[in-house]
């Protein structure tokens, strides 16, 4: 039979009741239950527009012998009555989908991901990692004639490495920072002593900026690549199969390090190399063609191609490209504050009820406003999360947000940022293609200078005081561990940013009652929303048009904005590199 897809509404009371969901799906499809029918949840989202939030499930109904194509789904077993009426004790109750299928071109065996799928009776999100090391079985690659260096081990870099292995090329990954375990010690010093290690922090180190963030896997860049394949690779390396089902999947910063480490193991076991504390400071060129890289200590590594996947905070790389007369371009971005509320208040605002139903996750949101011809919007919303210091150099202050997998902390936070166009920062035009970067860096230095000049304490203000232009006498509690102090952010922030935020907040509070309440506060500065620089590349070969052999990649190059889009760009660039090298 052809798969039948139906959408059903499920009350939170019933979301953990597979039999009830199966019954509702079959009723919606006009079908009678039978053990020969396979019923899978293939999509799960929450509709909170009404005063009674509910789940919306997309359910696929097929014959039990068939697969749910392209989905790691949650199968719902038949009712006992249906099983008994069929008198078939061998009827499957929860087989894993897609058993044993292999993509020969990619060389990836999917069995590991299938084995990671939890029993169908566990319909709710299973946020804990399996105990076994369930990473993809990449075939070992023999040494070949082509050397490809990947600069950066974030999602763009690691997915580029995995893709090169699938094309029979052993990659050499160079990461300026430390591995996921060693990074923790530097993050602790950042919290407790305010010491910023410029090579090991929330942005630099194995896994990139996403490793110690919420691990959001939602993307709107669905035309840039195969989102499902990216999710499957995460599942194959230990992520919960629920990321294939949830409309807005996330991994959690306590889960990501283990997943990232398993990806590294896949790369190494297949013949690739991963080097930490390997800071690339320069490119090697011969007649304009990029022929390798130079490290801090002077060591040179020759390569037939260099994939530049350094992330949006590698300012030294952008400066190096300008110094070498390799063209880069200033790019619009966004800048603003981190806004923090009690999670219970966010639940009240967006679920219309608090405390929320125990089967509902902490409420999240995405909100926008238009003020003075510029967009004001929320960014990287972290329900049940923490505000964290994301500075990458001494003398600057940068904030970001993160959540653990359970998202059960008492505060919610999000970036609330204003669109910055190049005409808004005309006074920085003297910096040429680095104009937006220098503007961004200047704001970060100003925020640090406003404090004690030592720690990563953040200037903060109650939302009402920020809007009215007065310093807060007191501040509510915060998740930001280095601490906050009361400050006039309406004066410290660039005027165009502060003015638009102060006008946007009452608009948002009117639309979402309570959002601008006295319990809310803003902290500064949220400035690393995206790269302020774009590195040009040919739309056909993805090489830099003025530097053959250099392949700009990922968020830092201006071609991605998040984990999944960066991973897809890494795959795309690696495939382009392989095609170029195989033609040569």
C-alpha positions as CSV (number, residue, x, y, z in Angstrom):
1,X,0.0,0.0,0.0
2,X,1.0,3.6,-0.6
3,X,1.9,5.4,2.6
4,X,-1.0,7.4,4.0
5,X,0.0,10.7,5.8
6,X,-2.4,12.2,8.3
7,X,-2.1,15.2,10.7
8,X,-3.6,14.8,14.1
9,X,-3.9,17.1,17.1
10,X,-2.9,15.5,20.4
11,X,-3.6,16.9,23.9
12,X,-0.5,17.0,26.2
13,X,-2.3,14.5,28.4
14,X,-2.1,11.9,25.6
15,X,1.3,12.6,24.1
16,X,2.9,9.7,26.0
17,X,0.1,7.3,25.0
18,X,1.1,5.5,21.8
19,X,-2.1,3.5,21.6
20,X,-4.3,6.6,21.8
21,X,-2.2,8.3,19.1
22,X,-2.3,5.2,16.9
23,X,-6.1,5.0,17.3
24,X,-6.5,8.7,16.5
25,X,-4.4,8.5,13.4
26,X,-6.2,5.4,12.0
27,X,-9.5,7.1,12.7
28,X,-8.4,10.2,10.8
29,X,-7.4,7.9,7.9
30,X,-10.6,6.0,8.1
31,X,-8.8,2.7,8.6
32,X,-9.3,-0.3,11.0
33,X,-6.5,-1.3,13.3
34,X,-4.4,-4.3,12.4
35,X,-1.0,-5.7,13.4
36,X,-0.1,-5.6,9.7
37,X,-0.3,-1.8,9.7
38,X,2.8,0.2,10.6
39,X,2.0,3.6,12.2
40,X,4.9,6.0,12.6
41,X,5.1,9.5,13.9
42,X,7.3,11.3,11.3
43,X,6.9,14.9,12.5
44,X,6.1,16.5,15.8
45,X,5.4,20.2,16.6
46,X,3.5,22.3,19.1
47,X,0.7,24.7,18.2
48,X,0.5,27.2,21.0
49,X,-1.6,29.8,19.2
50,X,-4.8,28.9,21.2
51,X,-5.2,29.0,25.0
52,X,-4.9,25.3,25.0
53,X,-1.5,24.4,23.5
54,X,-1.4,21.0,21.8
55,X,0.9,18.8,19.8
56,X,0.5,18.4,16.1
57,X,1.7,15.0,14.8
58,X,2.2,14.0,11.2
59,X,1.7,10.2,11.1
60,X,2.6,7.8,8.3
61,X,0.5,4.6,7.9
62,X,2.0,1.8,5.8
63,X,2.0,-2.0,5.6
64,X,4.3,-3.4,8.4
65,X,6.7,-4.9,5.7
66,X,7.2,-1.4,4.2
67,X,9.6,1.3,5.3
68,X,8.9,4.9,6.0
69,X,11.1,6.4,3.4
70,X,13.6,8.9,4.5
71,X,12.5,9.0,8.1
72,X,13.8,7.9,11.4
73,X,10.3,7.6,12.8
74,X,8.5,6.8,16.0
75,X,6.5,3.6,15.4
76,X,3.3,3.1,17.3
77,X,2.5,-0.5,18.1
78,X,-0.9,-2.0,17.3
79,X,-3.5,-2.3,20.1
80,X,-3.6,-5.7,22.0
81,X,-7.1,-6.2,20.6
82,X,-5.9,-5.8,17.0
83,X,-3.0,-8.2,17.6
84,X,-5.3,-10.8,19.1
85,X,-7.8,-10.6,16.4
86,X,-5.1,-11.3,13.8
87,X,-4.0,-14.3,15.8
88,X,-0.4,-13.6,14.8
89,X,2.0,-13.6,17.7
90,X,4.9,-12.8,15.4
91,X,3.6,-9.4,14.4
92,X,6.3,-6.8,14.9
93,X,5.7,-4.3,17.7
94,X,8.6,-1.9,17.3
95,X,11.0,-2.8,14.5
96,X,13.6,-0.3,13.6
97,X,13.0,1.5,10.3
98,X,15.3,1.3,7.3
99,X,16.9,-1.9,8.4
100,X,20.4,-2.4,6.9
101,X,20.1,-0.1,4.0
102,X,23.5,1.2,2.7
103,X,24.4,4.2,0.6
104,X,27.2,2.8,-1.5
105,X,28.2,6.1,-3.0
106,X,28.6,7.6,0.5
107,X,30.0,4.5,2.1
108,X,27.8,5.0,5.1
109,X,26.0,2.0,6.8
110,X,22.8,3.2,8.4
111,X,22.4,0.3,10.8
112,X,24.0,2.2,13.6
113,X,21.5,4.9,13.5
114,X,18.6,2.4,13.4
115,X,20.0,0.6,16.4
116,X,20.0,3.9,18.3
117,X,16.2,4.3,17.8
118,X,14.5,3.9,21.1
119,X,11.5,1.6,21.5
120,X,8.4,3.0,19.9
121,X,6.6,3.0,23.2
122,X,8.9,5.9,24.3
123,X,7.1,8.4,22.2
124,X,8.4,11.4,24.2
125,X,11.8,12.8,23.4
126,X,14.6,10.6,24.6
127,X,17.3,13.1,25.4
128,X,19.9,10.8,26.8
129,X,22.7,9.4,24.6
130,X,22.9,5.7,24.0
131,X,25.8,4.1,25.9
132,X,27.3,2.4,22.9
133,X,29.6,4.3,20.5
134,X,27.1,4.4,17.6
135,X,29.0,6.3,15.0
136,X,28.8,5.7,11.3
137,X,30.9,3.0,9.8
138,X,33.0,5.1,7.3
139,X,35.1,2.9,5.1
140,X,38.9,3.3,5.6
141,X,40.4,5.5,2.9
142,X,43.8,4.6,1.5
143,X,46.5,7.3,1.2
144,X,46.0,9.1,-2.2
145,X,47.5,11.7,-4.4
146,X,45.5,14.6,-3.0
147,X,46.1,16.6,0.2
148,X,43.2,18.7,1.5
149,X,43.6,20.9,4.6
150,X,40.5,22.0,6.5
151,X,40.9,25.0,8.8
152,X,38.4,24.7,11.6
153,X,36.6,21.8,13.3
154,X,33.1,23.2,13.6
155,X,30.2,21.7,11.8
156,X,31.3,23.0,8.5
157,X,34.8,21.6,9.0
158,X,33.9,18.2,10.4
159,X,31.1,17.6,7.8
160,X,33.5,18.6,5.1
161,X,36.0,16.1,6.5
162,X,33.4,13.3,6.5
163,X,32.3,14.1,3.0
164,X,35.9,14.1,1.7
165,X,36.3,10.6,3.2
166,X,33.2,9.5,1.3
167,X,34.9,10.8,-1.9
168,X,38.1,8.8,-1.1
169,X,40.2,11.7,0.1
170,X,41.9,11.8,3.5
171,X,41.4,15.3,5.1
172,X,43.8,17.1,7.5
173,X,41.7,19.1,10.0
174,X,43.6,21.9,11.8
175,X,41.9,23.4,14.8
176,X,43.4,26.4,16.6
177,X,41.7,25.4,19.9
178,X,41.5,22.3,22.1
179,X,39.5,19.1,22.0
180,X,36.1,19.1,23.6
181,X,37.3,17.8,27.0
182,X,40.2,20.3,27.3
183,X,38.0,23.2,26.4
184,X,36.0,22.8,29.6
185,X,39.0,23.9,31.7
186,X,39.4,27.1,29.8
187,X,35.6,27.8,30.0
188,X,35.8,27.4,33.7
189,X,38.6,30.0,33.9
190,X,36.5,32.3,31.8
191,X,33.6,32.1,34.3
192,X,35.6,32.2,37.5
193,X,38.5,34.4,36.7
194,X,37.5,36.3,33.6
195,X,40.5,34.9,31.7
196,X,39.9,34.7,28.0
197,X,42.0,32.2,26.1
198,X,41.9,33.5,22.5
199,X,42.2,30.0,21.1
200,X,40.0,28.0,23.5
201,X,36.7,29.5,24.5
202,X,33.0,29.4,23.5
203,X,33.8,30.0,19.9
204,X,37.1,28.3,19.3
205,X,37.9,24.6,19.9
206,X,36.6,21.3,18.7
207,X,33.1,21.5,17.4
208,X,33.2,25.3,17.1
209,X,30.8,27.7,18.6
210,X,27.9,25.2,18.6
211,X,29.5,22.7,20.9
212,X,28.7,24.6,24.1
213,X,25.4,26.1,23.0
214,X,21.9,24.9,22.8
215,X,22.7,22.8,19.7
216,X,19.7,24.0,17.7
217,X,19.3,22.0,14.5
218,X,16.5,23.9,13.0
219,X,17.2,25.6,9.6
220,X,15.2,27.3,7.0
221,X,18.0,26.7,4.4
222,X,16.4,23.6,3.1
223,X,17.3,24.3,-0.5
224,X,21.0,24.3,0.3
225,X,21.3,20.6,0.9
226,X,19.8,17.4,2.4
227,X,18.8,18.4,5.9
228,X,17.7,14.8,6.6
229,X,21.1,13.4,5.8
230,X,22.7,15.9,8.2
231,X,20.4,14.8,10.9
232,X,21.0,11.1,10.2
233,X,24.8,11.7,10.6
234,X,24.2,13.3,14.0
235,X,22.0,10.3,15.0
236,X,24.7,7.9,13.7
237,X,27.1,9.6,16.1
238,X,24.9,9.4,19.1
239,X,22.2,12.1,18.9
240,X,18.6,11.1,19.8
241,X,16.5,10.0,16.8
242,X,13.9,12.5,18.0
243,X,15.8,15.1,16.0
244,X,14.4,13.5,12.9
245,X,10.9,14.0,14.2
246,X,10.8,17.3,16.1
247,X,10.0,20.4,14.1
248,X,12.6,22.4,16.1
249,X,15.2,19.8,17.1
250,X,18.0,20.6,19.5
251,X,20.8,18.5,21.1
252,X,21.8,20.4,24.2
253,X,25.3,21.5,25.2
254,X,25.7,18.6,27.6
255,X,25.1,16.1,24.7
256,X,27.1,17.8,21.9
257,X,30.7,17.2,23.2
258,X,30.2,13.4,23.0
259,X,28.6,13.6,19.6
260,X,31.5,15.9,18.3
261,X,34.1,13.5,19.8
262,X,32.5,10.6,17.9
263,X,32.6,12.5,14.7
264,X,36.3,13.0,15.2
265,X,36.7,9.3,15.8
266,X,34.9,8.5,12.6
267,X,37.3,10.9,10.7
268,X,40.4,9.4,12.3
269,X,39.3,5.8,12.0
270,X,38.8,6.2,8.3
271,X,42.2,7.7,7.8
272,X,41.7,11.4,8.3
273,X,43.8,13.6,10.6
274,X,42.6,16.0,13.3
275,X,45.2,18.3,15.0
276,X,44.4,20.6,17.9
277,X,46.4,23.6,19.0
278,X,47.2,24.0,15.3
279,X,46.6,27.7,14.7
280,X,46.8,28.7,11.0
281,X,48.3,32.2,10.7
282,X,49.0,32.4,7.0
283,X,48.4,30.9,3.6
284,X,51.1,29.5,1.2
285,X,50.7,30.8,-2.4
286,X,52.4,30.2,-5.7
287,X,51.5,32.6,-8.4
288,X,48.2,33.4,-6.6
289,X,47.2,29.8,-6.1
290,X,46.9,28.7,-2.5
291,X,49.2,25.7,-2.0
292,X,49.0,25.2,1.8
293,X,49.0,26.9,5.2
294,X,51.5,28.1,7.8
295,X,51.1,27.5,11.5
296,X,52.0,29.7,14.5
297,X,55.4,28.1,15.0
298,X,56.3,28.5,11.4
299,X,55.5,24.9,10.3
300,X,54.1,24.7,6.8
301,X,51.6,22.1,5.5
302,X,51.3,21.8,1.7
303,X,47.9,21.1,0.2
304,X,46.2,20.8,-3.1
305,X,43.2,22.6,-1.6
306,X,42.4,24.5,1.6
307,X,38.9,24.6,3.0
308,X,38.6,27.7,5.2
309,X,35.9,26.9,7.8
310,X,37.1,29.1,10.7
311,X,33.8,30.4,12.0
312,X,32.5,34.0,12.4
313,X,34.9,35.1,15.1
314,X,38.3,34.3,13.5
315,X,39.2,38.0,13.0
316,X,42.9,37.3,12.5
317,X,42.0,35.2,9.4
318,X,40.0,38.0,7.9
319,X,42.9,40.4,8.5
320,X,45.3,37.9,7.0
321,X,43.3,37.7,3.8
322,X,43.2,41.5,3.5
323,X,46.9,41.6,4.1
324,X,47.4,39.1,1.3
325,X,45.2,41.1,-1.0
326,X,42.7,38.3,-1.2
327,X,39.4,40.1,-1.5
328,X,36.8,40.0,1.2
329,X,33.6,42.0,1.6
330,X,31.9,43.8,4.5
331,X,28.5,42.2,5.2
332,X,25.4,43.4,7.1
333,X,24.8,41.6,10.4
334,X,22.8,42.3,13.6
335,X,23.7,43.5,17.0
336,X,21.8,44.1,20.3
337,X,21.3,42.6,23.7
338,X,20.6,39.4,25.5
339,X,17.1,39.6,27.0
340,X,16.3,37.3,30.0
341,X,13.0,36.3,31.7
342,X,12.0,33.8,34.2
343,X,11.0,30.7,32.2
344,X,7.7,30.6,34.0
345,X,6.9,34.0,32.6
346,X,7.7,32.9,29.1
347,X,5.5,29.9,29.6
348,X,2.7,32.2,30.7
349,X,3.2,34.5,27.7
350,X,3.5,31.9,24.9
351,X,1.5,28.9,26.4
352,X,-1.1,31.2,28.0
353,X,-0.8,29.3,31.2
354,X,1.7,28.8,34.0
355,X,2.8,26.4,35.4
356,X,2.9,24.7,32.0
357,X,1.6,21.2,31.5
358,X,4.3,18.7,32.6
359,X,4.3,17.1,29.2
360,X,5.0,20.4,27.4
361,X,8.6,21.5,26.9
362,X,9.6,24.9,28.2
363,X,8.1,27.5,25.9
364,X,10.3,29.1,23.2
365,X,9.6,32.0,20.8
366,X,10.7,33.8,17.7
367,X,9.5,37.4,17.5
368,X,10.0,40.3,15.2
369,X,9.3,44.0,14.9
370,X,10.0,46.7,12.4
371,X,11.3,50.0,13.8
372,X,12.6,52.9,11.8
373,X,13.1,50.9,8.7
374,X,15.2,48.2,10.4
375,X,14.3,44.7,11.6
376,X,14.4,44.0,15.3
377,X,14.2,40.3,16.0
378,X,14.9,37.6,18.6
379,X,17.9,35.4,17.9
380,X,19.1,32.0,19.3
381,X,16.4,31.7,21.9
382,X,17.4,29.4,24.8
383,X,14.4,28.1,26.9
384,X,15.4,26.9,30.3
385,X,19.0,28.1,29.6
386,X,21.9,30.3,30.6
387,X,23.5,33.5,29.3
388,X,27.2,32.8,28.8
389,X,30.4,34.8,28.1
390,X,31.4,34.3,24.5
391,X,34.4,36.7,24.3
392,X,37.3,35.5,22.1
393,X,40.0,38.0,23.2
394,X,41.0,39.9,26.3
395,X,39.5,43.4,26.6
396,X,36.1,42.6,25.0
397,X,32.7,41.4,26.3
398,X,30.4,39.2,24.2
399,X,27.3,37.4,25.3
400,X,25.6,34.3,24.0
401,X,23.0,31.8,25.2
402,X,23.0,28.0,25.8
403,X,20.7,25.3,27.1
404,X,21.3,21.8,28.3
405,X,19.3,19.0,26.7
406,X,16.6,19.1,29.4
407,X,16.2,22.8,29.2
408,X,15.2,22.8,32.8
409,X,17.0,25.9,34.2
410,X,14.7,28.6,35.7
411,X,15.5,31.3,33.1
412,X,14.9,31.8,29.4
413,X,17.1,34.1,27.3
414,X,17.4,35.2,23.7
415,X,19.3,37.7,21.6
416,X,17.2,40.7,20.8
417,X,19.0,42.4,18.0
418,X,18.8,45.1,15.4
419,X,19.6,44.8,11.7
420,X,22.9,46.7,10.9
421,X,23.3,47.8,7.3
422,X,26.6,49.1,5.9
423,X,25.1,52.6,5.5
424,X,24.4,52.6,9.3
425,X,28.2,52.5,10.0
426,X,29.5,54.9,7.3
427,X,32.0,56.3,9.8
428,X,33.8,52.9,9.6
429,X,34.2,53.0,5.8
430,X,37.9,53.8,6.3
431,X,38.3,50.1,7.3
432,X,37.1,49.0,3.8
433,X,36.0,45.4,3.7
434,X,36.5,45.1,7.5
435,X,34.2,48.0,8.3
436,X,31.5,45.9,9.9
437,X,34.0,43.8,11.8
438,X,35.7,46.9,13.3
439,X,32.3,48.4,14.3
440,X,31.4,45.1,16.0
441,X,34.8,44.9,17.8
442,X,34.5,48.5,18.9
443,X,31.1,47.9,20.6
444,X,32.5,44.8,22.3
445,X,35.5,46.7,23.7
446,X,33.2,49.5,24.9
447,X,31.0,47.0,26.8
448,X,34.1,45.6,28.5
449,X,35.5,49.0,29.4
450,X,32.2,49.9,31.1
451,X,32.9,47.2,33.7
452,X,35.7,46.6,36.1
453,X,38.2,46.0,33.4
454,X,39.1,42.6,34.7
455,X,36.2,40.1,34.8
456,X,33.4,39.2,32.3
457,X,30.7,40.9,34.4
458,X,28.0,42.2,32.1
459,X,26.2,45.6,32.2
460,X,22.5,45.1,32.6
461,X,19.2,47.0,33.0
462,X,15.6,46.2,33.7
463,X,13.6,46.4,30.5
464,X,11.3,49.1,31.8
465,X,14.3,51.2,32.9
466,X,16.0,50.7,29.5
467,X,12.9,51.9,27.7
468,X,12.5,54.9,29.9
469,X,16.2,55.8,29.9
470,X,17.0,55.4,33.5
471,X,19.5,53.4,35.4
472,X,18.0,50.4,37.3
473,X,18.3,50.7,41.1
474,X,18.2,46.9,41.4
475,X,18.4,43.9,39.1
476,X,16.4,40.7,39.1
477,X,18.2,37.3,39.3
478,X,20.1,36.1,36.4
479,X,21.6,32.9,34.9
480,X,24.8,34.7,34.0
481,X,27.4,33.2,36.3
482,X,30.1,35.9,36.0
483,X,27.5,38.4,37.3
484,X,25.8,41.6,36.2
485,X,25.9,45.2,37.3
486,X,23.5,48.0,36.8
487,X,24.4,50.2,33.9
488,X,22.8,52.7,31.4
489,X,22.7,50.5,28.4
490,X,20.5,53.1,26.7
491,X,23.7,55.2,26.6
492,X,26.4,52.6,26.3
493,X,24.9,50.9,23.2
494,X,25.3,52.6,19.8
495,X,22.5,55.1,19.4
496,X,20.9,53.5,16.4
497,X,20.7,50.1,18.2
498,X,19.5,51.5,21.6
499,X,16.9,53.7,20.0
500,X,15.3,50.9,18.0
501,X,15.4,48.4,20.8
502,X,13.7,50.9,23.2
503,X,10.9,51.5,20.6
504,X,10.6,47.8,19.8
505,X,10.2,46.5,23.4
506,X,6.8,48.2,24.1
507,X,5.6,46.9,20.7
508,X,6.6,43.4,21.6
509,X,5.1,43.8,25.1
510,X,1.8,44.9,23.6
511,X,1.7,41.9,21.3
512,X,3.1,39.4,23.9
513,X,1.7,40.7,27.2
514,X,4.4,40.6,29.9
515,X,7.4,40.4,27.6
516,X,8.5,43.9,28.7
517,X,7.6,43.5,32.4
518,X,9.8,44.4,35.3
519,X,10.9,40.8,35.6
520,X,12.7,41.1,32.3
521,X,16.2,42.5,31.9
522,X,18.7,43.1,29.1
523,X,22.4,42.4,29.2
524,X,25.0,43.6,26.7
525,X,26.3,42.8,24.2
526,X,24.9,40.3,21.7
527,X,27.1,40.9,18.7
528,X,28.2,37.6,17.1
529,X,24.9,36.9,15.3
530,X,26.6,36.2,12.0
531,X,29.8,37.0,10.3
532,X,30.4,40.7,9.5
533,X,32.5,39.5,6.5
534,X,31.8,37.5,3.4
535,X,34.6,35.8,1.5
536,X,33.7,35.6,-2.2
537,X,33.7,32.3,-4.0
538,X,32.8,31.1,-7.5
539,X,29.2,29.8,-7.7
540,X,30.4,27.0,-9.9
541,X,33.6,25.7,-8.3
542,X,33.2,27.3,-4.8
543,X,36.8,28.5,-5.0
544,X,37.8,32.0,-4.2
545,X,37.9,33.7,-7.6
546,X,41.2,35.5,-6.9
547,X,42.8,32.6,-5.0
548,X,42.4,29.2,-6.7
549,X,42.8,26.4,-4.3
550,X,41.1,28.3,-1.4
551,X,37.5,27.2,-0.7
552,X,35.7,29.6,1.8
553,X,33.2,27.6,3.8
554,X,30.5,27.9,6.5
555,X,29.3,30.7,8.7
556,X,32.6,32.5,8.9
557,X,32.8,32.9,5.2
558,X,29.2,34.2,5.1
559,X,27.5,31.1,3.7
560,X,25.7,29.7,6.7
561,X,23.9,30.6,9.9
562,X,23.7,27.7,12.3
563,X,24.8,24.2,12.8
564,X,22.8,22.5,10.0
565,X,23.4,25.1,7.4
566,X,27.1,25.1,8.2
567,X,27.2,21.3,8.0
568,X,25.4,21.4,4.6
569,X,27.8,24.0,3.3
570,X,30.7,21.8,4.5
571,X,29.4,18.9,2.6
572,X,28.8,21.0,-0.5
573,X,32.2,22.6,-0.4
574,X,34.0,19.2,0.1
575,X,32.1,17.8,-2.8
576,X,33.2,20.7,-4.9
577,X,36.8,20.2,-3.8
578,X,36.6,16.5,-4.7
579,X,35.2,17.3,-8.1
580,X,38.0,19.8,-8.8
581,X,40.8,17.5,-7.7
582,X,39.4,14.5,-9.6
583,X,39.4,16.6,-12.7
584,X,43.0,17.7,-12.3
